[in-house]
Amino acid sequence: MKILIIAPTPFFADRGTHIRILEEALALEKLGHSLTIVTYSLGKGIQGKTNIKIERIFPWLFWYNKLEAGPDWQKVLLDLILIGKSLLVARREKPDIIHAHLHEGVLIGWLIKNILFWRKIKLVADFHGSLVNEMISHGYLSNGILKKFFSFLEKIICQMGAVAIASSSENAKMISAIRKGNEVEVVLDGVNLDVYSQKTDKEQIKKEFGIPVDKKIAIYAGGLVPNKGINYLLGAIKEITAKNSEIHFVIAGYPYEYTKKYLEENNLFSRVTLISPLSYFDLPRILRAGDIGIDPKDSSIGQASGKILQYMAAGLPVVCFDRENNRKYLGGGGYYVSDISVLGIARGILDLSKNEIDCKAKGEINKERVVDFSWEKSGLKIDAIYRKIT
């Protein structure tokens, strides 16, 4: 089929939303679909051999250079431009399906579908989390009129599409309550297992990135913003460094300014290696240098946590909060923190670091379990959805 992917974001950037968009598209291409991605003017191209086309809007907002996650009022202007671009591409490509990511993309896809109503294009709505909860987590909304407006808007958008796709069980429950019986499918994030099959020298990787070779390495790789749980992690590092001198932390991601300031103010730089930015395509090598993976994201915005799958593929045990989606991924490979707190994350890291046998056992469980979470399987599920609605 011909698939038009609407991505209202500076695709590609090295973060979770973009990894999901990219890997879903690559998996669908392997199944024989023809794909075109419409996105902002910012962003990198796709590495590797692929025939996926990327169509970008004209850079009218030439000063806009934000790549990190989070709302921005200037995105309203970018999305208005994206509507026009998406319409032009849809008229030319004549897609069978519009696969729209994020709430803004779904709204744009719904407009295009209805403008070109005679084409009978099917709309697939791919939600990565809650619109309102994410805006709140970034400090953009309080309990006022704007929150009520965006809550109303989110409910309207969640009802759009022949089928809705959710990236987590928590998100699926939120959407199902709004769609009232209309179809919601959970398509979990996946992992590219091929890139973890290569053998590498752990000590050499540590030397390359300035990571101590004689310490237990706890790694966080992802967005360095509040709704990814970075404050829980930084607080836990401060707690742990006062109690244990054998653990060294690697923090890899962006934007780094807040994290760097915190580490400087608390004299923690000797205990942390900060890598920013980190290319998604270098991530497997970094993770192989680790002993413990950390995911401090709570469930407030309903997002899945693709980084957990990367940790699993690298054979790392994972310290995380006790979320339904985390248990679905990890099973016995996780150390689940019941209390959502700094002290909970700190306790999990300390306990695992002291128990070498448990640490290795959980890592082996994860290497075995991750086989069930490949992007190929996610692609097959989306392909089945496409065939069902057409």
N, C-alpha and C positions, 0 to 999 in steps of 0.2 A: 504494500500500500504506500501511498504518498502521505507522509506525516509532516505537518507544520508544527514545530515546537516554538512556543512563545516563552521567552525567558526574560522577564523584566528585571535585569540585573547585569552588571558588567562582566559578562561571561567571556573567557574563563578566568577565574581567580582561584587561588589555592585555598578553598574553604568548602565546608560540607554541602551547602546548597548546590554549588557548582559541580562538585564531584558527583552528586546524585544525577543532575541533569546530563552531565557528560557520559557517565557510565551506563545510564539507562539508554541513551542514544546509541552508544557503541554496541550494546547488547542487541538492540533492535535492528541495527544495521547488519549484524551477523546473521539475523534471521531473514534478511532479504528486503527489508523496508528501505525506502528512499526518504531521507530526512533533511529538512532545512530548519535551521535554528535562527530565529529573529531575536535580536538582543540590542543592548546599548552600544554606543560607539567605543566604549572602553573595553579592555579585556584582552587576554592572550588568545592565540589560535590554538587549535587542537594538535597535540604532538602525536606522531605516529601516522601510519598509513590508514587513511579513511576518505570516503567520498562524501561525508556529511558537509553540507554547505552552511556557512554562517553569513547571515545578512545583518548588517549593522545600520542603525539610524545615523543620520548626518549629525556631526558634533556641534549642534547649535549652541549648546551650553559648554563652550570650549574650556571654561574654567573648572568644570566639575571633574574631579579625579578620585572620588571616593570608591575604594574597592572593598572595604570591610563591610561586615554585616551591620544591619540596623537601618531604621527609617531615616528619611531625609525629605523635607518638604519640596526640595528641588526635583525629586523623583516624580512628582505629579506632572511637571512639565515634560520630563523624559518619557513618561508613560503616554502622554498625549501624542508625542511625536511617534512613539512606538505603535500606536493605533494606526496611524497613516501608513507606516512602513509595513506593518503586518497585513493590512488590506491590500497593498500593492503586491506583496509577495503571494498572498493567497489567490488573488486574481490570476497571477501568472502561473503559479505551480499547480493550481486546482487540486488541493489536498483532499484525501478521503477523511482524514482525521486531523483535528487541531488538538494537540497535546499541550495544555497550558499549565505552567508551573507558577506556584504562589498565588495568593488571592488577586493581586493586580493582574497577573497573566490570565487568570480565569475570566475576570471581567472583560479584558481585552478580547479574549477568544470568543466569549459569548457575543460581544458586539459584532465581531467579524462574521461569525456563524449566521447571525440574524440579518446582517447587511447583505450577505450572499445566500439568502435563504433558499433560492431555487437550486443550489448545489447540494443541499441536504448533507452538509458536512456535520460529522459527529464531533462533539466536544468531550474530551477527557480532562477532568479537573484534578490536577496533582497538587495536593496541599502538603506543605512541609511542617506545619505547625499552626498555632492560633495567631491570627492577625493582631487582635487586641492585646493578648497577653505578651506578645513579642514587643509591641509598641510600649507597653507599660514597663517591660523589663529593661528597655533602653531609655526610660525616663521621658517618653514623649507624651504620655497621657496621665491624667489624674482623674479623680471621680467627678468629672464635670460634664458639660454638654458634649464636648468632643468625644469623650469616651462612649456616651450613649449613641452618638451618631455612628462611630466606627463599629460598635457592637451590632447596631442595626444593619449596617452595610455588610459586615461579616456574615450575618445570618442569611442575607439575600444571596451573597456570592456562593455560600456553601450549598445552596440549592441548585446551582447551575451545573450543567453538564449531564450527558447521558449516564455517566458513572463518575464517582469521586474516588480518587486514590489517596490513601493516607499513608504517611511514612512511619507511623507508630500505632500501637493499639490504643494508647491514650487519646491520640488525635482522632482515630476512627470513632471512638465513643462520642467525642464532642460533635463530630460531623453527623453521625447517625441520629443523634438527638434532634438535630436541626432538619435533616432531610426526611425524617419521618417515614422510614420504610424504603425510600429510594436507595439504590445500590451504593454501598461503600466498600471498597476493597482495600485491604492492607497489603502494600508492597514494601517490604522492609528494604533498607539499604543493603547493599552487597559489598563484595570485595573482589578485587582482581587477584586471583590466587597465583597466576603465572609469575607476577613480579616478586613473590615471596619464595619461589622455588629455587632461586639462585643462592648458592652458598657463598658466604662472605666471612671475613675475619673480623670478629667482634672487637678485638683489641685494636686492630687497625682503624676501624670506624671511629672508635673513641679518640684515638690520637688525632685523626683528621679533623674532628669537630671540637677538640679541646676538652674532652670529657675525661675525668679521672679514671684510670684503668683499675684502681684498687678499691673502688667503692661500689656499694649496691646502688644501682641506677633506677630511679623512679621517673617515669616519663609522662608528660602531658603534651599532646599535639592537637592543636585546634585553635579556635578563635579566642583571643585574649580580651573578651568583653564580658560584662556581668551576666548576661543570660546563658552563657556557656559554663558558668560556675567558677570563673577565675578567682573570685573573692574567697570562696571556700578553699580553693587550692593554696592561694597565697597565705591565708591564715594558718592552714595546716603546715605549710613549710616553716613558718615562724615557730609553731609549737614543736615541731619535730627537731629542728636544729638545736633547740634548748635541751633536748633529751637524748639525742642519738647523733654521733659524729660519723657514723659509717654510711649514712644515706646521702647521696648526691642527686640533685634534681635536674632534669632537662625540661625546659619549657620551650616549645617550638610553635610559632604561629605569629599572628599580627592582629590588630595594631599593638605595638610593643610599648608605647609611651607610658601608659598607666602602670604596667607591670615593672618596667625598668625603674620608674620613680619609687614604687613600693620597695623593691629590692634594695635600692640605694638608701632609702630612709631607714630601713631596718637592718642594714649591714649584712645582707644575705647573699651578695654576689659571689662570695667565695664558695657558697654551697649550691649555687645554681648556674647552669649553663643556659643562656638565653640565645635561641636561634630564631632570628626574625629578619626577613621572611623565610619561610620554608616552602620549597616547591613540593607540590603534591607528588611529583614524580621522583623526588628524593626521599619521601617519607619512609618507604620500606627499609632503606639502609639505616636511617636514624633509629627506627624502632628496634632493629636487631641489636643495637647497643644497649638496650634496656633490660631490666629484670622485672619491673612492675609497671603496668599501665594504669593511668588514673583518669577517670571520667567523673568530674564533680557536678555535672549538669543535673538539676532537679527536673521535675515533670511539669513545671508551671506553664510552659508554652507548648507542651505537647509534641515537641520535636523528638525524632528518633536520634540515635547517636551513632553515626557511621564510624566514628573513630574507634569504637569498641571492636568492630570487626577487623580493623587494621591491627589493633593490639592482638586480637586472637590469631590472625594469620601469622604474626611474628612470634607466636608462642608465649605471649605474656599473660600472667594472671592479671585480673583487673579489679581495682578498688572502685566501687561506685555506689550510688544510692540504690535502695531497694525499690526499683521500679519494675512494673510488669514487662516493659519492653527490654530492659536489661536482662531479666531472668530468661526471657525468650531467646535472647542471643547466647548468654553465657552458661546457663544451667549451673553445673558444679564448678565452672571455671571462674566464678566471681566471688569476691569478698563483698558482701552486701551490707551497707551501712543503713541501719534502720532509722536513726535520727539524722535529719537533714541539717548538718552543722559542720563547722570547722573541726571541732573535736572529733566528730565521727569519722571524717576523712583521715585525719591525723592518726586516729586509732587503727584504722584499717591498714594504712601504709606501714605503721610500726609493727603490727601483728604479723603481717606477711613477711616483712623483712627479717624478722626474728625466726621464722619457721621455713627453713630452706626446703624441707621435704614437701610441705604443703604448697609452697610457692611453685616448685617445679611440677607438682602433680596437677595443679590448676592450669598451668601453662600448657601441659600436654593435652588436657581435656579440651582446651580452647583450640589447639591445632587440629584436633579431630572434629570438633563441632563446626568449625568455620566452613568446612566443605559444603555444608548444607545452606550456606548463605553467599553463594557466588552471584555475581551480576547476571550470569547466564540464566540462572533460575528466575531472577527478577524479570529479565527480559521475556522469558517464556510466559510468565504470568500476565505481563502487560500485553503481549501478543494475543493471548487468549481473550483478554478483555476487548481488544480491538475487534477480533473476529465475532465475538458475541454481539457487540452493538452494531456491527455492520451487516 
